[in-house]
């Protein structure tokens, strides 16, 4: 039972995060990126969809900070516009993977036996495919589009949550406090809700951060290959693809969305590493 005056693991983790400069700075950067994605286009002077061929392929200047593209659209406005879609796809797909993976992992790890064997076989079969390859396969089968790419990335990331949760659930179900809960008459859903899930929440939080970085890379890769976000919608990946044809003449078309991807992915990875240390998480995916 939680003693009066003590802090939760998450509260202690927050205190530790603030002491870790790299993780804390990464968190600030991510918050800034999210705010720019939400409010950037409303505050910036240029419309990301407005074309003006008279100023096409202009280099970065005081008027157009990131330059203009082949249709005369402001690149900074396009990068801000693309951030909404890239971040939305990452967040939705990772939440989807978290929910599906947690359910699969809990069923496999908590019930055990033949159910565990069947679920583990399914999880291992999905894990046999690299994330980008599986995303490419699913994206090709389901077709391009925002919803389809979210589903593809979500399914591709599900096994990583499932294996983590399965390992934790299998370990926790043997602990004394779970056995004591069983003797008090609590049913399985109550035990999972009150004892199993709270004790693996920190592991899930860390995996969310790391999977979000992977999701951004996957979406950008799929969109670059033409099976991700379809025009006229624009993500960082589609901006990279659009700039590829002009890489020698107008390299800024690819440089700035590329920088946005790199900074976001690095910040998520550094934050994930900081969370792992702060929450004292030891991620295990063995069975």
C-alpha positions as CSV (number, residue, x, y, z in Angstrom):
1,X,0.0,0.0,0.0
2,X,1.2,3.5,-0.9
3,X,2.4,5.3,2.2
4,X,1.3,8.8,3.0
5,X,3.8,11.4,1.8
6,X,5.5,9.2,-0.7
7,X,5.7,10.1,-4.4
8,X,4.7,7.8,-7.3
9,X,7.3,6.3,-9.6
10,X,6.2,8.8,-12.4
11,X,6.6,11.8,-10.0
12,X,10.1,10.6,-9.0
13,X,10.9,10.0,-12.7
14,X,9.9,13.6,-13.5
15,X,12.2,14.9,-10.8
16,X,15.0,12.8,-12.3
17,X,14.2,14.0,-15.9
18,X,14.7,17.6,-14.9
19,X,18.2,16.7,-13.6
20,X,19.1,15.1,-16.9
21,X,20.0,18.0,-19.2
22,X,19.9,16.0,-22.5
23,X,16.4,14.5,-21.8
24,X,15.0,17.8,-20.4
25,X,16.2,19.8,-23.4
26,X,14.8,17.1,-25.7
27,X,11.5,17.5,-23.9
28,X,11.5,21.2,-24.4
29,X,12.4,20.8,-28.1
30,X,9.5,18.4,-28.6
31,X,7.1,20.7,-26.9
32,X,8.3,23.5,-29.1
33,X,7.8,21.3,-32.2
34,X,4.3,20.4,-31.2
35,X,3.4,24.1,-30.6
36,X,4.8,25.0,-34.0
37,X,2.8,22.2,-35.6
38,X,-0.4,23.4,-34.0
39,X,0.0,27.2,-34.3
40,X,2.8,27.7,-36.8
41,X,0.8,28.2,-39.9
42,X,-1.7,30.5,-38.2
43,X,1.1,32.8,-37.0
44,X,3.3,32.6,-40.1
45,X,2.6,35.1,-43.0
46,X,2.6,32.6,-45.9
47,X,0.0,30.1,-47.0
48,X,1.5,26.6,-47.5
49,X,-0.7,25.9,-50.5
50,X,-0.5,29.2,-52.3
51,X,1.5,29.0,-55.5
52,X,3.4,31.8,-57.3
53,X,5.5,30.6,-60.2
54,X,7.2,34.0,-60.5
55,X,9.2,33.2,-57.4
56,X,9.8,29.5,-57.9
57,X,12.9,27.9,-56.6
58,X,14.2,31.0,-54.8
59,X,17.0,30.4,-52.3
60,X,16.5,31.1,-48.6
61,X,16.2,34.8,-47.9
62,X,14.9,37.3,-45.4
63,X,11.5,37.2,-47.2
64,X,11.3,33.4,-47.5
65,X,13.4,32.0,-44.7
66,X,13.6,28.4,-46.1
67,X,13.2,29.5,-49.7
68,X,10.5,28.5,-52.2
69,X,9.7,25.3,-54.0
70,X,9.1,24.5,-57.7
71,X,5.6,26.1,-57.5
72,X,6.7,29.1,-55.6
73,X,5.3,27.9,-52.3
74,X,7.0,29.0,-49.1
75,X,9.1,26.0,-47.8
76,X,8.9,27.1,-44.2
77,X,5.1,27.2,-44.4
78,X,5.2,23.7,-46.0
79,X,7.4,22.3,-43.3
80,X,5.1,23.7,-40.6
81,X,2.2,22.3,-42.5
82,X,3.9,18.9,-42.9
83,X,4.7,18.7,-39.2
84,X,1.0,18.4,-38.3
85,X,0.5,15.4,-40.5
86,X,3.8,13.7,-39.6
87,X,3.3,14.1,-35.9
88,X,-0.4,13.1,-36.1
89,X,0.5,9.9,-37.9
90,X,3.2,9.1,-35.4
91,X,1.0,9.8,-32.4
92,X,-2.1,7.9,-33.7
93,X,-0.1,4.9,-35.0
94,X,1.9,4.5,-31.8
95,X,-1.2,4.8,-29.6
96,X,-2.8,2.2,-31.8
97,X,0.2,-0.1,-31.5
98,X,0.3,0.5,-27.7
99,X,-3.4,-0.5,-27.2
100,X,-3.2,-3.6,-29.5
101,X,0.2,-4.6,-28.2
102,X,-0.7,-4.2,-24.6
103,X,-3.9,-6.3,-25.0
104,X,-2.0,-9.0,-26.9
105,X,0.8,-9.0,-24.4
106,X,-1.5,-9.2,-21.4
107,X,-3.4,-12.1,-22.8
108,X,-0.2,-14.0,-23.6
109,X,1.7,-13.2,-20.5
110,X,-1.1,-13.3,-17.9
111,X,-3.0,-16.4,-19.1
112,X,0.0,-18.3,-20.2
113,X,-0.1,-21.9,-21.5
114,X,-1.4,-22.6,-25.0
115,X,-2.8,-19.1,-25.3
116,X,0.7,-17.8,-24.7
117,X,2.2,-20.1,-27.3
118,X,-0.3,-19.1,-30.0
119,X,0.0,-15.4,-29.2
120,X,3.8,-15.5,-29.1
121,X,3.8,-17.3,-32.5
122,X,1.7,-14.5,-34.0
123,X,3.9,-11.8,-32.4
124,X,7.2,-13.5,-33.5
125,X,5.8,-13.9,-37.1
126,X,5.1,-10.1,-37.3
127,X,8.5,-9.3,-35.7
128,X,10.2,-11.4,-38.4
129,X,9.6,-8.5,-40.9
130,X,11.6,-5.2,-40.4
131,X,9.3,-2.3,-39.6
132,X,9.8,-0.4,-42.9
133,X,9.4,-3.6,-44.9
134,X,6.2,-4.5,-43.2
135,X,4.9,-1.0,-43.5
136,X,5.8,-1.0,-47.2
137,X,4.0,-4.3,-47.7
138,X,0.9,-3.2,-45.8
139,X,1.0,0.3,-47.4
140,X,1.1,-1.4,-50.9
141,X,-1.7,-3.8,-50.1
142,X,-4.0,-1.2,-48.4
143,X,-3.0,1.7,-50.7
144,X,-1.7,5.2,-49.9
145,X,-3.6,7.5,-47.7
146,X,-3.4,8.9,-44.2
147,X,-5.7,6.3,-42.5
148,X,-4.0,3.4,-44.3
149,X,-0.5,4.6,-43.4
150,X,-1.6,5.0,-39.7
151,X,-2.9,1.4,-39.7
152,X,0.3,0.1,-41.4
153,X,2.7,1.8,-39.0
154,X,0.5,0.8,-36.0
155,X,0.4,-2.9,-37.0
156,X,4.2,-2.8,-37.7
157,X,4.9,-1.4,-34.2
158,X,2.4,-3.6,-32.3
159,X,4.8,-6.6,-31.7
160,X,7.3,-4.4,-29.8
161,X,4.7,-3.4,-27.2
162,X,3.3,-7.0,-27.2
163,X,6.6,-8.6,-26.4
164,X,7.5,-6.1,-23.7
165,X,4.1,-6.4,-22.0
166,X,4.0,-10.2,-22.3
167,X,7.4,-10.5,-20.6
168,X,6.4,-8.1,-17.8
169,X,2.9,-9.7,-17.3
170,X,4.4,-13.2,-17.1
171,X,6.9,-12.0,-14.5
172,X,4.3,-10.0,-12.4
173,X,1.7,-12.8,-12.3
174,X,4.1,-14.8,-10.2
175,X,4.7,-12.0,-7.6
176,X,3.4,-12.3,-4.1
177,X,1.1,-9.3,-4.3
178,X,-0.7,-10.8,-7.3
179,X,-1.2,-14.1,-5.5
180,X,-2.5,-12.2,-2.4
181,X,-4.9,-10.3,-4.6
182,X,-6.2,-13.6,-6.0
183,X,-6.8,-14.9,-2.5
184,X,-8.9,-11.8,-1.6
185,X,-11.4,-12.8,-4.4
186,X,-10.5,-10.2,-7.0
187,X,-11.2,-11.3,-10.6
188,X,-8.6,-11.3,-13.3
189,X,-9.7,-7.9,-14.8
190,X,-9.4,-6.2,-11.4
191,X,-6.0,-7.7,-10.8
192,X,-4.8,-6.6,-14.2
193,X,-6.2,-3.1,-13.7
194,X,-5.0,-2.6,-10.1
195,X,-1.7,-4.5,-10.0
196,X,-0.4,-5.6,-13.4
197,X,-0.8,-2.5,-15.6
198,X,0.3,0.1,-13.0
199,X,3.6,-1.9,-12.5
200,X,4.4,-1.8,-16.2
201,X,3.3,1.7,-17.0
202,X,6.9,3.1,-17.0
203,X,8.0,0.5,-19.5
204,X,5.1,1.3,-21.8
205,X,5.9,5.1,-21.5
206,X,9.5,4.6,-22.6
207,X,8.5,2.3,-25.5
208,X,5.9,5.0,-26.7
209,X,8.7,7.5,-26.9
210,X,11.1,5.2,-28.8
211,X,8.3,3.9,-31.1
212,X,7.2,7.5,-31.9
213,X,10.7,8.1,-33.3
214,X,10.5,4.9,-35.3
215,X,7.0,5.9,-36.6
216,X,8.3,9.2,-38.0
217,X,11.1,7.5,-39.8
218,X,8.8,4.8,-41.2
219,X,6.2,7.4,-42.4
220,X,8.9,9.5,-44.0
221,X,10.4,6.5,-45.7
222,X,7.0,5.2,-47.0
223,X,5.9,8.7,-48.2
224,X,9.3,9.2,-49.9
225,X,8.8,5.8,-51.8
226,X,5.3,6.9,-52.8
227,X,3.2,4.5,-50.7
228,X,2.6,6.8,-47.8
229,X,0.8,10.2,-47.6
230,X,-0.7,11.0,-51.0
231,X,-0.9,14.5,-52.5
232,X,-2.2,17.1,-52.1
233,X,-1.7,16.3,-48.4
234,X,2.0,16.9,-47.3
235,X,4.1,15.4,-44.6
236,X,7.9,15.7,-44.0
237,X,8.3,12.5,-46.1
238,X,6.4,13.9,-49.1
239,X,8.4,17.1,-48.9
240,X,11.6,15.1,-49.1
241,X,10.2,13.2,-52.1
242,X,9.2,16.5,-53.8
243,X,12.6,18.0,-53.2
244,X,14.5,15.0,-54.6
245,X,13.9,16.0,-58.2
246,X,15.5,19.4,-57.6
247,X,18.3,18.2,-55.2
248,X,21.1,19.6,-57.3
249,X,19.4,22.9,-58.2
250,X,17.5,23.6,-55.0
251,X,18.9,21.5,-52.2
252,X,17.0,23.5,-49.5
253,X,13.8,21.7,-50.6
254,X,15.1,18.5,-49.0
255,X,17.5,19.9,-46.4
256,X,14.9,21.6,-44.2
257,X,12.3,18.8,-44.0
258,X,15.2,16.5,-43.4
259,X,16.5,18.6,-40.5
260,X,12.9,18.6,-39.0
261,X,12.9,14.8,-39.2
262,X,16.4,14.4,-37.7
263,X,15.8,16.9,-34.8
264,X,12.4,15.3,-33.9
265,X,13.7,11.7,-34.0
266,X,16.9,12.6,-32.0
267,X,14.8,14.4,-29.4
268,X,12.4,11.5,-29.0
269,X,15.3,9.0,-28.7
270,X,17.2,11.1,-26.2
271,X,13.9,11.6,-24.2
272,X,13.3,7.9,-24.3
273,X,16.8,7.2,-23.0
274,X,16.3,9.7,-20.3
275,X,12.9,8.3,-19.3
276,X,14.4,4.8,-19.2
277,X,17.1,5.9,-16.8
278,X,14.8,8.2,-14.7
279,X,12.1,5.5,-14.4
280,X,14.7,2.8,-13.8
281,X,13.3,0.8,-16.7
282,X,15.0,-2.4,-17.9
283,X,13.4,-3.3,-21.2
284,X,13.3,-7.0,-21.8
285,X,11.8,-8.7,-24.9
286,X,12.8,-12.2,-24.2
287,X,10.3,-14.8,-23.2
